[in-house]
Amino acid sequence: MTLKTLALGKRGEALAVTFLKKHGYRILEKNFKTPLGEIDIIALDGDTVCFIEVKTRTDETYGTPFEAVSKFKQRKLSQSALLYLKRKNLLDQKARFDIVAVAQGEDGEYQPGILKDAFELDSSYRY
């Protein structure tokens, strides 16, 4: 991963946080790291814990940002989310997976959008 790619990702995450706050989310954690992977943002939307993957793109050469969350990535996010819920004693809390796509528009500006409840917990994992 290049420095340019890392900088773009960090910029996308910062825009996503601002976007989420404007839409009533309360940010709990950013870049939550586990041995199983990382969750970009963990936030509350009302009483629902949201595990949010941020994808930033300058164009759609490799598909849309929403399409970039592969089944493999979904499994890793599922594992990490369960670990978070266990550590925080929140296994009875409502939870979902959202994707924030930050895409560069024709005007060169980056615009975030959200897909709520983007995928289900991978059925291989149970608590």
C-alpha angles and dihedrals in degrees: 000000000000127000088246090056092047091050091049090051093050091048090050092050091050091050089047092053091051091047093049093049090051088054095052102264118142111217113228102171141358125207095003104193126203132166085257098054144288134288112210098211135002114195144159119245101188103309095336122102108224123202104203128198114196120208120185122192136177091201142352098256089124096032132275121315089250090057091053094078099091127196088257090055090046090055091050091048090049091053093046093046092053090049090052093048091049094048092049094042090239101128091124093051121105110253139178143174119245130182122212112201117200110193132177111243128214088266090059093248121124116239124192124216131177137223108197120207089010096171142356128254107276105262091225090074126070135169 
